[in-house]
Amino acid sequence: MRDGNVSFEEFVDIAWSAGAGTDPDHIVSREEEEKELRDAFRVFDKHNRGYITASDLRAVLQCLGEDLSEEESK
């Protein structure tokens, strides 16, 4: 994460670390999971800049059930 912004590649790494793709009731290929993550990333990348802010990332992780403090997201 640079300058408080998260690229899509960083977002994927963080999402996988947070448990994305581990739901046994929702088994999909890694390619399909990455497509779903890209779609989720686009929801938060409203200006199509290719990155989201740390506060956007916190919102995404909270949707995934992860509570991340402001300090942890920096």
GIRA-V416627 format. One record per residue. N is the residue number from 1. RES is the residue in three letters. PHI is phi in whole degrees, -180 to 180 (* if undefined). NEAR is the number of other C-alpha atoms within 8 Angstrom. Layout:
BEGIN
n;res;phi;near
N;RES;PHI;NEAR
N;RES;PHI;NEAR
END
This chain:
BEGIN
n;res;phi;near
1;MET;*;8
2;ARG;-122;5
3;ASP;53;4
4;GLY;74;8
5;ASN;-115;10
6;VAL;-122;13
7;SER;-78;10
8;PHE;-61;10
9;GLU;-61;6
10;GLU;-66;9
11;PHE;-60;11
12;VAL;-62;10
13;ASP;-59;8
14;ILE;-67;8
15;ALA;-63;11
16;TRP;-64;9
17;SER;-65;7
18;ALA;-83;9
19;GLY;108;7
20;ALA;-59;10
21;GLY;83;10
22;THR;-111;7
23;ASP;-77;7
24;PRO;-66;5
25;ASP;-86;4
26;HIS;-134;7
27;ILE;-88;8
28;VAL;-138;7
29;SER;-71;6
30;ARG;-60;7
31;GLU;-63;6
32;GLU;-66;8
33;GLU;-63;11
34;GLU;-65;9
35;LYS;-62;8
36;GLU;-64;8
37;LEU;-66;10
38;ARG;-63;9
39;ASP;-61;8
40;ALA;-65;8
41;PHE;-60;11
42;ARG;-63;9
43;VAL;-60;7
44;PHE;-89;8
45;ASP;-90;11
46;LYS;-61;7
47;HIS;-100;4
48;ASN;53;7
49;ARG;-91;7
50;GLY;89;7
51;TYR;-151;10
52;ILE;-125;13
53;THR;-83;9
54;ALA;-59;11
55;SER;-67;8
56;ASP;-63;9
57;LEU;-61;12
58;ARG;-57;13
59;ALA;-63;8
60;VAL;-62;8
61;LEU;-65;13
62;GLN;-65;10
63;CYS;-64;7
64;LEU;-85;8
65;GLY;90;6
66;GLU;-104;8
67;ASP;-96;7
68;LEU;-123;9
69;SER;-73;7
70;GLU;-59;8
71;GLU;-65;5
72;GLU;-66;6
73;SER;-84;10
74;LYS;-93;7
END
